[in-house]
Structures are given as C-alpha cells and as structure tokens.
C-alpha cells in the first residue's frame, strides 16, 4: 500500500508543479525566482511516510521530500518527469505482483491513463505558451464584428 500512496502523491505533486510553473511564467522575471522558491518550499515535508497525508484529511497531499526537491528543482519540466516516475513505479509494482501483470488488459489500461496524463501536460503547456499568429487573431476579430447578413452576402457573391 505504501507504493500506491507514493504513486498517488507523485500524481498530485505533478499537477501542483505544472500549476506553479505556469503561474511563475506569467510573472515578471524579477518576481519569478522568489515565487518559485516559495512554492517549492511549500511542497517540502519532513514526514517520512507517504501514507501520513492520507490519514489526515485536512493535510495537503502535494508534498515532496527534500531529496525529491533537490532532483525536481534542477529539472526543466518536473511535472512530466513525475509522470515518468509514476510509469516506472507502476511497472515495478506490476513486476512485484502488487497490481496485475504486464500482459493483462488492466495493466495496459493503467499505463494508458498515465500516458494520457503525460500527454495532457504537453497539451496544457502548448495551449498556454504558444500564441496564435497576429494575422489570425485580427482575422477572427474582424469576422466576429461583421454583421451576419454581410457575411452571407459575401459568401453568396463568391
């Protein structure tokens, strides 16, 4: 059960890392370092058991150990790295018999869900970080401002 809690903790911490990173990127450069340090410090716990947070419903589940912080803080994208850790942990749990073995559909579904989460992080980053081209935005705005009957006449004439 300890590894199940560890796996769930990594999933929740991944969401917090993504949220913190997106919020930090929206801040001015001068404020970014202080914000990131504050957020990383909030995630660190001294409890040595992952199950402690599950026994206290008021405690946050998004906690990491100091050793994990050292590793994750150095990475460019800790949210995606945590999902690599989750997948590795699931594979190890399967090899040890804690969850169904690899050839079963259940294991395949569990890994597929982890893969969807991993891809979801990339999708969120792409939708937030990539700006649409300037011409596209203006074209869309002009189409929304043209009265409906003008657009119908324009389409009919062509």
N, C-alpha and C positions, 0 to 999 in steps of 0.2 A: 504494500500500500504506500510505502514511502516514495517509491519511484513514480507512482501515479500522481501523488501530490507535487512532486518535483516537476513532472511534465505539465501539469495544470498551472503551476506557478510560472514556468517559463512562458506559457501561452499568454498569461495575463501581463507579465512584465514586457513581453514583446509589444503588446498594444500600448502600454504606457511609454515605451521607448519611441514608438512611432509618433504618438501624440506629442511627446516632449520635443522631438526633433522637428516636427512640422511647426510647432509654436516657436521654437528657437529660430528657425529660418525666417519667420515673419518679423522678428525683432530687428532693430538696428544693430549693426556689428558691435557697437560699444556695450550694449546690454546683453548680448548673446552669451558670452562666457560666464557671466555671473548667473544668468538664468539656468544654463546647463549645469553648472556646479551645484546650484541649489536643488535642482531636480534629481541629480544623481545622488546627492546626499540624502534626500528624502526616501529613496528606494532602498538604501542600505539598512540591513537588520543585523542584530547580534545573536538572534535565536539560531541555534544550531540544528533545529528540526523544522523541515518544511511543513510538517503537519500542525505546528503550533497555530498558524494563522487560521486553519480550518476549524479549530476548536473554539476560536473567539470570533463570533460573527461581526463584531464591530471593528476588528483589525483589518487592515488592508492586506490583500493577497499579493499585491505587487511589491514584493520585497526580494532583494538580492543580497548575497553575502559580499563581504569586502573583496574576497578573491575573485568573485564573478565580476564585480565592478571594475577591478583592475583590467580584466580581459576585455569586457564590453566597452569600456570608456575609450580604449585605443582604436576601436573599430569604426569604420565609416558608417556602417549601417547595422547597428546592434539588433534591430527588430528582425531583420531577415536572418541574421546569424542565430538568433534564439530559435527560429523555426528549423534551422539545420540541426541544432542541438536536440530539439523535440523529435525530429525524424530519427536521429541516431539513437535516442533513448527508447523510442518505440521499437526500433529494430532490435535493440538489446533485450528489451522486455519480452519480445516475441521469441528470441533465441533461448531465454531463460524459462519460458513457459508461463509467464505472468499474463500474457494475452495470447489469442490464437496464433498459431504458427504462420509463417510466411506464405505457404501455398493456399491458405484459406481465403475466401472472399472477404471475411471480416477484416483480416489484416490489410488486404488491398484497399478496402473502404477507409480504414483509419489513415493509411498513408495518403490516399486521395484527398481526404479532408485536410490533412497537414499541407499537402501541395496546393490546395485551393487557398489556404491562409497565406502561404508564402507568395503565391501569385497576387493575392489581394493586396499585399503590402506594396508590391511594384505598381499595381494599378492605382492605388491611392496616391503614391508619390508622383506618378506620371500625370494624374489629373490635377494635382495641386501645383506641381513645379513647372509644367510645360504650359506656356502661354500661347493662346491662339494667335495666328498672324494678324497684323493690324488691318489689312485689307479685308480679311474675313469678318472681323468684328464690325467694321463700318458697313460692309455689305449686308450683314444681318440686321443691323440697326436701321438701315435705310429701308429694307423690306418690311420691317415691322411698323414703320411710320407711314408708308404709302397706304392710302385708303383702299379698302378691298375692291371696290368697283374699278379703280385704276389698274390694279394688278390683273383683274380679269380681262379688261380691255387690252392690256399689254400682251397677255398670253394669246388672246384670240387673234390679234393683228400679226403675230409671228406664226 
